[in-house]
Amino acid sequence: MMNLDRIPHDKVGLGSTVTLKDTSSGAPIVYELVTPEESDPPAGRISPSSPIGKCLLGAEEGDVVEVRAPSGTREYEVMKLVTIHDQDRPEPAPAD
């Protein structure tokens, strides 16, 4: 069971879905941070212990993170962040 009190509300943490922009190519990419057992990088599900997962932890919208991987260093800008807390919120009622 996961203790949601330990997961930040406005920063990347376990359960977050993050939309990034590669600063060199401008290409968007979406990742979901999941437990290592649920990790599936080709499907965009990464572990917080992966190279990019480690760099994303604690990031906020607008931050630029530098990821060092065996294939080289890349920079990504955090364009959108949806935390596990945001996902649990009910949809707002439509205005009349």
TIMAR-461509 format. One record per atom (N, C-alpha, C): x, y, z; residue number from 1. Coordinates in nm, 4 decimals, decimal comma, padded with zeros to 6 digits. Atoms other than C-alpha are relative to their C-alpha. Example, Ala and Ser with C-alpha at 12.3 -4.5 7.8 and 13.67 -1.06 7.14 Angstrom:
2
r X->00,0890; Y->-00,1190; Z->00,0000; num->1
r X->01,2300; Y->-00,4500; Z->00,7800; num->1
r X->00,0900; Y->00,1200; Z->00,0000; num->1
r X->-00,0820; Y->-00,1190; Z->-00,0060; num->2
r X->01,3670; Y->-00,1060; Z->00,7140; num->2
r X->-00,0770; Y->00,1090; Z->00,0730; num->2
This chain:
96
r X->00,0841; Y->-00,1180; Z->00,0000; num->1
r X->00,0000; Y->00,0000; Z->00,0000; num->1
r X->00,0887; Y->00,1245; Z->00,0000; num->1
r X->-00,0793; Y->-00,1216; Z->00,0168; num->2
r X->00,1319; Y->00,3435; Z->-00,0958; num->2
r X->-00,0507; Y->00,1090; Z->00,0943; num->2
r X->00,0348; Y->-00,1112; Z->-00,0869; num->3
r X->00,1389; Y->00,6323; Z->00,1551; num->3
r X->00,0005; Y->00,1280; Z->-00,0837; num->3
r X->00,0108; Y->-00,1176; Z->00,0866; num->4
r X->00,0082; Y->00,9260; Z->-00,0522; num->4
r X->00,0473; Y->00,1275; Z->00,0682; num->4
r X->-00,0460; Y->-00,1192; Z->-00,0718; num->5
r X->00,1068; Y->01,1735; Z->00,2201; num->5
r X->00,1466; Y->00,0305; Z->-00,0282; num->5
r X->-00,1432; Y->-00,0189; Z->00,0260; num->6
r X->00,4718; Y->01,1229; Z->00,1256; num->6
r X->00,0301; Y->00,0393; Z->-00,1440; num->6
r X->-00,0174; Y->-00,0366; Z->00,1409; num->7
r X->00,4161; Y->01,2062; Z->-00,2433; num->7
r X->-00,0386; Y->00,1463; Z->-00,0165; num->7
r X->00,0288; Y->-00,1438; Z->00,0116; num->8
r X->00,4380; Y->01,5783; Z->-00,3278; num->8
r X->-00,1203; Y->00,0286; Z->-00,0901; num->8
r X->00,1187; Y->-00,0401; Z->00,0761; num->9
r X->00,1334; Y->01,7600; Z->-00,4671; num->9
r X->00,0352; Y->00,0784; Z->-00,1259; num->9
r X->-00,0319; Y->-00,0900; Z->00,1109; num->10
r X->00,3157; Y->01,9952; Z->-00,7069; num->10
r X->00,1343; Y->-00,0307; Z->-00,0649; num->10
r X->-00,1292; Y->00,0406; Z->00,0548; num->11
r X->00,6331; Y->01,8066; Z->-00,7965; num->11
r X->-00,0097; Y->-00,1424; Z->-00,0503; num->11
r X->-00,0008; Y->00,1353; Z->00,0555; num->12
r X->00,7125; Y->01,4929; Z->-00,9923; num->12
r X->00,0316; Y->-00,1002; Z->00,1106; num->12
r X->-00,0189; Y->00,1086; Z->-00,0952; num->13
r X->00,6808; Y->01,1813; Z->-00,7785; num->13
r X->-00,0632; Y->-00,1260; Z->-00,0566; num->13
r X->00,0592; Y->00,1266; Z->00,0422; num->14
r X->00,5623; Y->00,8223; Z->-00,8018; num->14
r X->-00,1469; Y->00,0219; Z->-00,0360; num->14
r X->00,1377; Y->-00,0145; Z->00,0444; num->15
r X->00,2347; Y->00,8065; Z->-00,9953; num->15
r X->-00,0240; Y->00,1215; Z->-00,0881; num->15
r X->00,0154; Y->-00,1194; Z->00,0834; num->16
r X->00,2967; Y->01,1320; Z->-01,1835; num->16
r X->00,0058; Y->-00,0359; Z->-00,1484; num->16
r X->-00,0106; Y->00,0053; Z->00,1449; num->17
r X->00,2398; Y->01,1683; Z->-01,5562; num->17
r X->00,0601; Y->00,1325; Z->-00,0434; num->17
r X->-00,0772; Y->-00,1187; Z->00,0335; num->18
r X->00,4890; Y->01,4140; Z->-01,7046; num->18
r X->00,0118; Y->00,0128; Z->-00,1518; num->18
r X->-00,0198; Y->-00,0290; Z->00,1422; num->19
r X->00,4845; Y->01,5741; Z->-02,0496; num->19
r X->00,1255; Y->00,0843; Z->-00,0115; num->19
r X->-00,1292; Y->-00,0661; Z->00,0165; num->20
r X->00,8347; Y->01,6756; Z->-02,1539; num->20
r X->00,0179; Y->00,0470; Z->-00,1431; num->20
r X->-00,0415; Y->-00,0422; Z->00,1337; num->21
r X->00,9838; Y->01,8619; Z->-02,4476; num->21
r X->00,1511; Y->-00,0128; Z->-00,0054; num->21
r X->-00,1436; Y->00,0111; Z->00,0227; num->22
r X->01,3277; Y->01,7638; Z->-02,5737; num->22
r X->00,0474; Y->00,1384; Z->-00,0452; num->22
r X->-00,0405; Y->-00,1376; Z->00,0303; num->23
r X->01,5071; Y->02,1011; Z->-02,5740; num->23
r X->00,0797; Y->00,0112; Z->-00,1293; num->23
r X->-00,0758; Y->-00,0086; Z->00,1250; num->24
r X->01,7228; Y->02,0131; Z->-02,8761; num->24
r X->-00,0879; Y->-00,0220; Z->-00,1227; num->24
r X->00,0830; Y->00,0295; Z->00,1170; num->25
r X->01,4549; Y->01,8716; Z->-03,1066; num->25
r X->-00,1406; Y->00,0597; Z->00,0091; num->25
r X->00,1354; Y->-00,0504; Z->-00,0186; num->26
r X->01,1362; Y->02,0160; Z->-02,9578; num->26
r X->-00,1045; Y->-00,1096; Z->00,0055; num->26
r X->00,0932; Y->00,1125; Z->00,0010; num->27
r X->00,9820; Y->01,6690; Z->-02,9647; num->27
r X->-00,0603; Y->-00,0217; Z->00,1382; num->27
r X->00,0643; Y->00,0286; Z->-00,1280; num->28
r X->00,7248; Y->01,6000; Z->-02,6928; num->28
r X->00,0110; Y->-00,1483; Z->00,0337; num->28
r X->-00,0009; Y->00,1380; Z->-00,0470; num->29
r X->00,7366; Y->01,2843; Z->-02,4831; num->29
r X->-00,0741; Y->-00,0034; Z->00,1327; num->29
r X->00,0775; Y->00,0141; Z->-00,1231; num->30
r X->00,5112; Y->01,1603; Z->-02,2035; num->30
r X->00,0491; Y->-00,1234; Z->00,0748; num->30
r X->-00,0400; Y->00,1107; Z->-00,0860; num->31
r X->00,6248; Y->00,9439; Z->-01,9126; num->31
r X->-00,0908; Y->-00,0057; Z->00,1208; num->31
r X->00,0691; Y->00,0221; Z->-00,1264; num->32
r X->00,4404; Y->00,7946; Z->-01,6188; num->32
r X->00,1000; Y->-00,0664; Z->00,0929; num->32
r X->-00,0906; Y->00,0599; Z->-00,0968; num->33
r X->00,6466; Y->00,7219; Z->-01,3074; num->33
r X->-00,0735; Y->-00,1077; Z->00,0781; num->33
r X->00,0641; Y->00,1161; Z->-00,0609; num->34
r X->00,5578; Y->00,3757; Z->-01,1796; num->34
r X->00,1029; Y->-00,0775; Z->00,0811; num->34
r X->-00,0928; Y->00,0828; Z->-00,0764; num->35
r X->00,7077; Y->00,1164; Z->-00,9481; num->35
r X->00,0881; Y->-00,0795; Z->-00,0966; num->35
r X->-00,0878; Y->00,0775; Z->00,0884; num->36
r X->01,0013; Y->-00,0840; Z->-01,0870; num->36
r X->-00,0682; Y->-00,1244; Z->-00,0594; num->36
r X->00,0689; Y->00,1190; Z->00,0486; num->37
r X->00,7734; Y->-00,3885; Z->-01,1214; num->37
r X->-00,0941; Y->00,0323; Z->-00,1169; num->37
r X->00,0937; Y->-00,0400; Z->00,1053; num->38
r X->00,5339; Y->-00,1934; Z->-01,3484; num->38
r X->00,0696; Y->00,0680; Z->-00,1178; num->38
r X->-00,0762; Y->-00,0733; Z->00,1006; num->39
r X->00,8095; Y->-00,0319; Z->-01,5553; num->39
r X->-00,0084; Y->-00,0661; Z->-00,1371; num->39
r X->00,0058; Y->00,0445; Z->00,1390; num->40
r X->00,7717; Y->-00,0590; Z->-01,9342; num->40
r X->00,0425; Y->00,1198; Z->-00,0863; num->40
r X->-00,0476; Y->-00,1205; Z->00,0695; num->41
r X->00,9926; Y->00,2085; Z->-02,0982; num->41
r X->-00,0557; Y->00,0203; Z->-00,1410; num->41
r X->00,0559; Y->-00,0249; Z->00,1330; num->42
r X->00,8701; Y->00,1503; Z->-02,4577; num->42
r X->-00,1442; Y->00,0523; Z->00,0044; num->42
r X->00,1379; Y->-00,0461; Z->-00,0151; num->43
r X->00,5158; Y->00,2175; Z->-02,3289; num->43
r X->-00,0068; Y->00,1319; Z->00,0773; num->43
r X->-00,0018; Y->-00,1272; Z->-00,0712; num->44
r X->00,6284; Y->00,5355; Z->-02,1455; num->44
r X->-00,0165; Y->-00,0124; Z->00,1505; num->44
r X->00,0126; Y->00,0240; Z->-00,1442; num->45
r X->00,6115; Y->00,3792; Z->-01,7986; num->45
r X->00,1401; Y->-00,0244; Z->00,0552; num->45
r X->-00,1374; Y->00,0094; Z->-00,0487; num->46
r X->00,9404; Y->00,4432; Z->-01,6194; num->46
r X->00,0045; Y->-00,0022; Z->00,1518; num->46
r X->-00,0244; Y->00,0094; Z->-00,1435; num->47
r X->01,0755; Y->00,3739; Z->-01,2748; num->47
r X->00,0720; Y->00,1248; Z->00,0497; num->47
r X->-00,0757; Y->-00,1118; Z->-00,0568; num->48
r X->01,1954; Y->00,6526; Z->-01,0449; num->48
r X->00,1496; Y->-00,0304; Z->00,0139; num->48
r X->-00,1420; Y->00,0346; Z->-00,0103; num->49
r X->01,5254; Y->00,4612; Z->-01,0299; num->49
r X->00,0705; Y->-00,0021; Z->-00,1356; num->49
r X->-00,0612; Y->-00,0081; Z->00,1325; num->50
r X->01,5834; Y->00,4897; Z->-01,4078; num->50
r X->00,0736; Y->00,1335; Z->-00,0128; num->50
r X->-00,0733; Y->-00,1273; Z->00,0131; num->51
r X->01,8225; Y->00,7635; Z->-01,5286; num->51
r X->-00,0926; Y->00,1216; Z->-00,0158; num->51
r X->00,0887; Y->-00,1157; Z->00,0173; num->52
r X->01,5398; Y->00,9910; Z->-01,6459; num->52
r X->-00,0934; Y->00,0154; Z->00,1197; num->52
r X->00,0860; Y->-00,0054; Z->-00,1184; num->53
r X->01,3176; Y->00,8997; Z->-01,3503; num->53
r X->00,0674; Y->00,0719; Z->00,1156; num->53
r X->-00,0757; Y->-00,0661; Z->-00,1073; num->54
r X->01,5893; Y->01,0068; Z->-01,1053; num->54
r X->00,0066; Y->00,1504; Z->-00,0217; num->54
r X->-00,0106; Y->-00,1438; Z->00,0313; num->55
r X->01,6272; Y->01,3416; Z->-01,2826; num->55
r X->-00,1336; Y->00,0717; Z->00,0119; num->55
r X->00,1317; Y->-00,0622; Z->-00,0047; num->56
r X->01,2536; Y->01,4043; Z->-01,2912; num->56
r X->-00,0542; Y->00,0155; Z->00,1416; num->56
r X->00,0525; Y->-00,0071; Z->-00,1359; num->57
r X->01,1867; Y->01,3383; Z->-00,9222; num->57
r X->00,0206; Y->00,1388; Z->00,0600; num->57
r X->-00,0067; Y->-00,1314; Z->-00,0628; num->58
r X->01,1067; Y->01,6678; Z->-00,7501; num->58
r X->-00,0101; Y->00,1167; Z->-00,0964; num->58
r X->00,0098; Y->-00,1085; Z->00,0985; num->59
r X->01,0832; Y->01,8664; Z->-01,0754; num->59
r X->-00,1420; Y->00,0566; Z->-00,0017; num->59
r X->00,1286; Y->-00,0676; Z->00,0126; num->60
r X->00,8015; Y->02,1154; Z->-01,1346; num->60
r X->-00,0191; Y->00,0437; Z->-00,1440; num->60
r X->00,0251; Y->-00,0518; Z->00,1342; num->61
r X->00,6338; Y->02,2496; Z->-01,4476; num->61
r X->00,0914; Y->00,1187; Z->-00,0253; num->61
r X->-00,0910; Y->-00,1077; Z->00,0375; num->62
r X->00,8761; Y->02,4792; Z->-01,6303; num->62
r X->00,1461; Y->-00,0311; Z->00,0270; num->62
r X->-00,1387; Y->00,0379; Z->-00,0278; num->63
r X->01,1889; Y->02,3107; Z->-01,4918; num->63
r X->00,0629; Y->-00,0660; Z->-00,1217; num->63
r X->-00,0774; Y->00,0702; Z->00,1019; num->64
r X->01,4601; Y->02,1901; Z->-01,7292; num->64
r X->00,0890; Y->-00,0990; Z->00,0740; num->64
r X->-00,0818; Y->00,1038; Z->-00,0635; num->65
r X->01,6224; Y->01,8609; Z->-01,6318; num->65
r X->00,1012; Y->-00,0523; Z->-00,1001; num->65
r X->-00,1074; Y->00,0559; Z->00,0826; num->66
r X->01,9478; Y->01,7201; Z->-01,7645; num->66
r X->00,0138; Y->-00,1471; Z->00,0345; num->66
r X->-00,0055; Y->00,1446; Z->-00,0195; num->67
r X->01,9541; Y->01,3442; Z->-01,8124; num->67
r X->00,1277; Y->-00,0536; Z->-00,0615; num->67
r X->-00,1229; Y->00,0638; Z->00,0481; num->68
r X->02,2848; Y->01,1627; Z->-01,8385; num->68
r X->-00,0263; Y->-00,1491; Z->-00,0098; num->68
r X->00,0232; Y->00,1427; Z->00,0253; num->69
r X->02,2458; Y->00,8197; Z->-01,9937; num->69
r X->00,1160; Y->-00,0527; Z->-00,0836; num->69
r X->-00,1088; Y->00,0556; Z->00,0815; num->70
r X->02,4820; Y->00,5801; Z->-02,1712; num->70
r X->00,0022; Y->00,0553; Z->-00,1428; num->70
r X->00,0062; Y->-00,0506; Z->00,1370; num->71
r X->02,3609; Y->00,7249; Z->-02,5029; num->71
r X->00,0377; Y->00,1478; Z->-00,0106; num->71
r X->-00,0379; Y->-00,1408; Z->00,0007; num->72
r X->02,4603; Y->01,0788; Z->-02,3997; num->72
r X->-00,0882; Y->00,0826; Z->00,0913; num->72
r X->00,0748; Y->-00,0913; Z->-00,0861; num->73
r X->02,3233; Y->01,3823; Z->-02,2176; num->73
r X->-00,1086; Y->00,0698; Z->-00,0809; num->73
r X->00,1130; Y->-00,0676; Z->00,0647; num->74
r X->01,9824; Y->01,5263; Z->-02,3053; num->74
r X->-00,0653; Y->00,0916; Z->00,1024; num->74
r X->00,0751; Y->-00,0916; Z->-00,0862; num->75
r X->01,7805; Y->01,8161; Z->-02,1678; num->75
r X->-00,1464; Y->-00,0054; Z->-00,0387; num->75
r X->00,1445; Y->00,0007; Z->00,0198; num->76
r X->01,4044; Y->01,8118; Z->-02,1236; num->76
r X->-00,0631; Y->00,1090; Z->00,0851; num->76
r X->00,0771; Y->-00,0975; Z->-00,0765; num->77
r X->01,1647; Y->02,0860; Z->-02,0178; num->77
r X->-00,1316; Y->-00,0661; Z->00,0414; num->77
r X->00,1255; Y->00,0539; Z->-00,0507; num->78
r X->00,8715; Y->01,9833; Z->-01,7983; num->78
r X->-00,1120; Y->00,0940; Z->-00,0447; num->78
r X->00,1072; Y->-00,0819; Z->00,0562; num->79
r X->00,5725; Y->02,1139; Z->-01,9946; num->79
r X->-00,1301; Y->-00,0137; Z->00,0790; num->79
r X->00,1246; Y->00,0246; Z->-00,0727; num->80
r X->00,2887; Y->01,9534; Z->-01,7969; num->80
r X->00,0243; Y->-00,1090; Z->00,1024; num->80
r X->-00,0135; Y->00,0977; Z->-00,1075; num->81
r X->00,2656; Y->01,7638; Z->-01,4701; num->81
r X->-00,1372; Y->-00,0310; Z->00,0565; num->81
r X->00,1217; Y->00,0462; Z->-00,0660; num->82
r X->-00,0258; Y->01,5585; Z->-01,3430; num->82
r X->00,0464; Y->-00,0987; Z->00,1066; num->82
r X->-00,0437; Y->00,0883; Z->-00,1082; num->83
r X->00,0466; Y->01,4087; Z->-01,0003; num->83
r X->-00,1081; Y->-00,1021; Z->00,0314; num->83
r X->00,0963; Y->00,1018; Z->-00,0412; num->84
r X->-00,1233; Y->01,1088; Z->-00,8460; num->84
r X->-00,1163; Y->00,0659; Z->00,0741; num->84
r X->00,1057; Y->-00,0724; Z->-00,0711; num->85
r X->-00,3195; Y->01,3591; Z->-00,6342; num->85
r X->-00,0975; Y->00,0638; Z->-00,0990; num->85
r X->00,0855; Y->-00,0608; Z->00,1023; num->86
r X->-00,4512; Y->01,5363; Z->-00,9455; num->86
r X->-00,0895; Y->-00,1050; Z->-00,0651; num->86
r X->00,0743; Y->00,1071; Z->00,0665; num->87
r X->-00,5632; Y->01,2042; Z->-01,0935; num->87
r X->-00,1176; Y->-00,0460; Z->00,0851; num->87
r X->00,1063; Y->00,0441; Z->-00,0893; num->88
r X->-00,7782; Y->01,1328; Z->-00,7859; num->88
r X->-00,1105; Y->00,1052; Z->00,0159; num->88
r X->00,0987; Y->-00,1058; Z->-00,0154; num->89
r X->-00,9662; Y->01,4628; Z->-00,8052; num->89
r X->-00,1193; Y->-00,0248; Z->-00,0919; num->89
r X->00,1163; Y->00,0111; Z->00,0887; num->90
r X->-01,3227; Y->01,4510; Z->-00,9320; num->90
r X->-00,0024; Y->00,1134; Z->-00,1004; num->90
r X->00,0123; Y->-00,1028; Z->00,1027; num->91
r X->-01,3950; Y->01,6425; Z->-01,2503; num->91
r X->-00,0916; Y->00,1109; Z->00,0507; num->91
r X->00,0881; Y->-00,1079; Z->-00,0432; num->92
r X->-01,5407; Y->01,9893; Z->-01,1844; num->92
r X->-00,1333; Y->-00,0063; Z->-00,0754; num->92
r X->00,1333; Y->-00,0019; Z->00,0609; num->93
r X->-01,9111; Y->02,0274; Z->-01,2514; num->93
r X->-00,0044; Y->00,1082; Z->-00,1073; num->93
r X->00,0095; Y->-00,1029; Z->00,1042; num->94
r X->-01,9947; Y->02,2135; Z->-01,5740; num->94
r X->-00,0776; Y->00,1213; Z->00,0503; num->94
r X->00,0669; Y->-00,1236; Z->-00,0377; num->95
r X->-02,0972; Y->02,5756; Z->-01,5300; num->95
r X->-00,1285; Y->00,0134; Z->-00,0802; num->95
r X->00,1283; Y->-00,0216; Z->00,0699; num->96
r X->-02,4560; Y->02,6642; Z->-01,6146; num->96
r X->-00,0020; Y->00,1308; Z->-00,0728; num->96
